[in-house]
């Protein structure tokens, strides 16, 4: 019987089936950062345990670090304390840490692929919900909680139930001005924020096949926003070309041997899925969220829906969203005024994202009332962008060029909304309070759309600018 990538990778990493029916799963790669590890390491110490397979764990600093002055000690005492714990714990347990001095520091889900740590056929875990990002190379990658971080450190295993599998096919051709971020926002719009509960998503179809690796990383990143446990794309030539020559990828003849195995883990023709969802990529336009979860979105030319258009269980959330955002049902999303523009995050902080935003930034100046931030996803992304002169394009247009970090995605550092500010953001979540202020408001969109909003001072259709 033809098998899926999920079947093959799950089977290859199964240690045993537990009495509960769950699988004891070996974790091939464990990524850690400073926020979800202090307690996990302390639990390890309290139990007098060592890290079981230190060669499979890699750390970085990303969530709490400032993006302006990164001189230690940090101005925020809590950030400094977390960083100190991370540095001390990784040193004590003999784990590699990509800090600022390495030139390889960055958001955990950006540096994993760019360093070649993330590879096809792996199981990958990290104490962060957006670990699904790494599925773009053909891996099974998922977020875990702090106690599970402890478990992986101590045993290199987790107990998990294998999810069902839905293939999400996106066919057709994307129009100019429509990006990977629009694709995943629209998938979530169609299938719902709870549509993926109990499932993993296999992304497929013409649109996905033509995507670059960085675009696939964006799509897989937000699988969790659609309720899926994780999402992946089958490895192909795009995957292999991306990984070739990266520091932690196999080198020389070993790489060619790895490619042979990587090809073998891809889903086979005729494999059965628990469900198949079909999306017409040619019908997708630039997407903007209007509400308080990533499923509340419309095309940029559309109007904010009415409460009555939602299903009965969703109507209270629609009412709450309209009240929080200060929108009226039926009003166009285009023209909604913004105060802050943010390009960055593990969703859209890669070089191609910055290039797309810079293409728009060339066309004008940031509106006087808008505070606009460009935050590279890693030190290497920043270096590459600066080599191309992208930082000069942004600064000339009135954007702030920052240092690598999670920044305004989650409000755990100094980059936060103030009061009722409205943010045009290329990040992944628009939950109430997500960007630091309990009354702040977030509109999710692609990096190019963020740049267009920054220049216009309000939500704009990037296609008008790119003409």
LUMKEMAR-188037 format. One record per residue (C-alpha): residue in one letter; x, y negated, z. Coordinates in steps of 0.02 Angstrom, whole numbers, plus 50000, padded with zeros to 5 digits. Each point is the difference from the previous one (the first is absolute). Layout:
! residues N
AXYZ...
//
This chain:
! residues 467
X500005000050000X500634982549955X500554990350154X500104981850049X501494990550068X499114999650168X499865019050000X501835002649955X500784987250117X498885005150145X500445018349976X501864996349985X500004990750167X498865011750097X500875007550151X498465009650057X498124998850017X499484995950178X498565007950096X499064983649978X500055002649812X501194985449979X501695001649917X501664997950087X500814989449865X501864996549982X500344981649969X501344997549868X500294981550032X499614989850155X500074981049985X499964989150156X499894981550042X500094989650157X498154999150047X499445018250019X501645007450063X500444992950173X498685010350090X500375015449893X501854999550042X499614997450184X498885015449999X501435009549921X501194994350136X498765003950139X499875017849934X501905001049981X499845004449816X501114996149851X499504995349824X499765016949916X500634995449825X500844982950008X500545001349818X498164998549950X499614983950095X500404982349941X499574983450082X499784981849953X499474983550077X498504992149915X498384996750095X500484987550134X501524991549927X499924981749951X500184995449816X500854983350029X501435000750126X500465018350029X501444996050119X499955010750157X499344998050130X498344996349916X499004985250062X498535011550042X500505009850158X498865014749955X500745001349826X501754999550074X499555013650126X499295011549864X501514997349889X501185003650145X499085016150041X500105005549819X501854996449985X500415008450165X498925015449969X500625003449824X501804998350062X499695011450149X499205013749894X501204998149853X498724993949873X500384988449853X499244982650014X499854987849856X500194983650092X500464982949930X501865003749999X499775014649878X499284989949856X498685013649985X498754994150131X498214997749950X498215005950019X500045018750033X498895004049850X501064989449884X501725006550049X499515018450002X499735000849812X501334987249953X501355009850094X499435016549925X499545007150171X498235002749934X500005014649878X498725011249913X499385015450090X500374993150173X498914998450152X500294982650072X499394992850164X500174982950081X499174991250146X499124988249880X498345002149910X500674994849830X501205014749986X498905006149857X501044988149893X501335013449980X498755011549914X500364990249841X501535010949967X499015016150020X500165002550187X498735003350138X500234985050113X498944994450147X499974988850151X500075006850177X499764993550177X501314997150134X499795017050084X500175008249829X501594989949972X500645008150159X499475017249936X500924997949835X501564993650088X499975015050118X499465013949881X500024993449820X498245007049988X498204994550015X498355009450018X498824994249864X498435005449908X500175000749812X498804987449922X498905002849849X500634992749836X499164987349888X500764995449833X499754981649963X500184997449813X500264982549932X499915000249811X500014986749865X501164985149987X500204985850125X499754982449933X501364986750019X499904992250172X499385016150079X501275008650112X500225015750106X499304990650150X498394996849903X499905018549956X500095006150180X498854986350065X498735005149869X500185018650041X499624995750182X498544989049946X499245014449899X500355014450119X499854990350163X501104997850152X499335016450070X499905009049833X501655008950026X499685006450176X500505018450004X500894998649832X501694996949923X500004990549836X500955005649844X500114984849885X500015004449816X499444994049829X500694989149861X500184984450108X500955009050137X501095009349875X500564983549922X500374991650165X501774996550058X500565007850164X499774983650091X498224998849937X499645017850057X500724995650171X498724985950013X498565011649956X500505013850121X500354987250138X498164995950022X499345018049998X499694998450186X498914984749968X498855011449901X499915012250146X501135013249920X501305008950107X501284996649865X500154997849812X501275005349871X500484999649817X500745015249915X501884998149966X500454996949818X501374992049895X499604983050075X500355007450172X501635008149950X500654984549910X499594989650155X500925011650120X501555003349896X501544991950078X499174994550162X501135002250153X499085014250086X499385008849843X500985015249939X501454995349887X500705007349839X499575018249965X499065000950164X498794986849936X499625010049843X499705015450108X498854989850113X499014993949849X499655017949950X499245003350171X499104983350006X499145004049835X499425016550072X499044992050144X498864989849886X498175004849986X499745013349867X498794998449855X498335007750047X500234997850187X498374997850095X499574984950107X498694998150134X499404984449910X500454989249850X499674981249992X500164990649835X500394981449984X500014990149838X501604990050009X499544989149852X498504993350098X501064994050147X500294981350018X501044991050132X499255004950168X499804989450158X499355005750169X498674989050077X499655009050163X500815008450150X500535016649928X500895004149836X498435007549923X499114983250004X500614993249835X499424993049835X500764996049832X500644982149994X498594994849882X498665007750111X498984993650146X500005005550181X498645013350020X498444998450105X499725009650160X498525008549916X501135007249865X500905010550131X499395016650068X499034998950162X501465006150110X501174987149921X498894984850021X500554995350176X501824999649939X499494989349851X499144987650117X501524999650114X501154997449850X499004985549928X499944991650170X501855002450035X500584994649828X498814985349990X499365005749830X498245000349933X499305014749904X499944996149816X501394987149999X501445002549876X501615006550076X500954989449873X500274982850074X500055005750183X501254988350083X501565007350079X501244993250127X501385013149993X500735010749861X501025015450041X500945011149878X500845014950083X499655015750105X500265018649968X498594998849873X500714986149892X501744994650057X501025008349863X500994992149859X498645002449869X498754991650117X501134984950019X500264999349813X498124999849971X499764986150128X501474990049927X499235000849826X498524990650071X501044988650112X500864993149845X498344992649945X499784987250139X500274994250179X499285006450162X498494989550050X500434987250134X498865007650132X500665017849976X501405008450098X500765013049883X501205014050049X500985012249893X500715014350105X501045013449913X499685017850058X501835003750030X501734992349998X500335008849836X498414993049923X500534982650058X501735002249926X499325005949833X498714985949994X501324987050038X501135007249864X498584996649878X499704982550069X498245004050059X500304991450167X500414983849908X498395001249900X499005002250160X500874986050094X499814988049853X498135003550002X499874996850187X500025017650070X501055004650152X501305013549964X500155011150153X501065014650061X499425018149990X498695006550122X498175004450023X499624981750030X498204994149988X499285017049957X499635004250181X500324985150115X501275008950112X501324986949966X500084981249984X499124999649829X498174998350048X498424990949952X499464985750111X498194997650049X498765001849857X501314999649862X499575009449842X501385010749926X500255006349824X501035015550037X500835013949902X499985011250154X498855014850036X498764995550137X498754986150025X499385005550171X499504986450123X501584994450092X501165010049887X501064984949953X500204993550176X498504988750032X498355007350065X499084987149896X501175000449850X499355006349832X500855010649868X499685002349815X500975014649926X500584998949820X501495003649887X501634989950016X499624991149836X498284995350064X500764993750163X501174988849902X498554993749895X499004996050158X501514991150076X500154988749849X498134996649986X499724998550187X498555012149978X499635017149928X500354999349814X499985012149854X501825003549959X499515004249821X499604981749971X501774995350054X500855013649899X499154995249837
//
